[in-house]
């Protein structure tokens, strides 16, 4: 069975700081990778996704993620965070053959103005 | 507008009562899912459905029942609510790969 680990449960940053959230998965085959964001009181929204091709994926709102196959990682980055990025971020994986997603435990990001 | 809706958005019920949470999607996606979200546990899959009349258990199915008589609807029933089922419930659907989530139902069992 596949699993997803997000090592940072809570992150607090000041505005303009750089962000990197870790995501590691365990699955030996081909995977599709996702980052979802959940703003306070809202539902999950897709931030970015990786299926194949360029391992550096650009998403909405200036976010990007890099797929490193050898490390089974898909870390989320943003060069300069804003207060409005305060949210919970979820990494998710599926095994490219189905419709089931396995989610990490989430990382709560608080950006101080 | 096309999308995925859930009702009610908020519900307070008493222990032992039956509660049904509704989920409706307008995309005709085959797959639909129910998750619960709890602090410290992230999102956990309760049940999913691959098509009308096809449902299967997820990670935490105990105490829940689902049905799917029509493609667009996927209700989740708590047959006898318990306090441990206090949570936020999200419905999702997918055309394949990425999932689209509803706004959630915040359920409190007293």
Interface residues (C-beta under 8 A of the other chain):
Chain A: X32 X34 X36 X42 X43 X44 X45 X46 X49 X51 X90 X94 X99 X100 X101 X103 X104 X105 X106
Chain B: X30 X31 X40 X41 X42 X43 X45 X48 X50 X90 X92 X94 X96 X97 X98 X99 X100 X101 X102 X103 X104
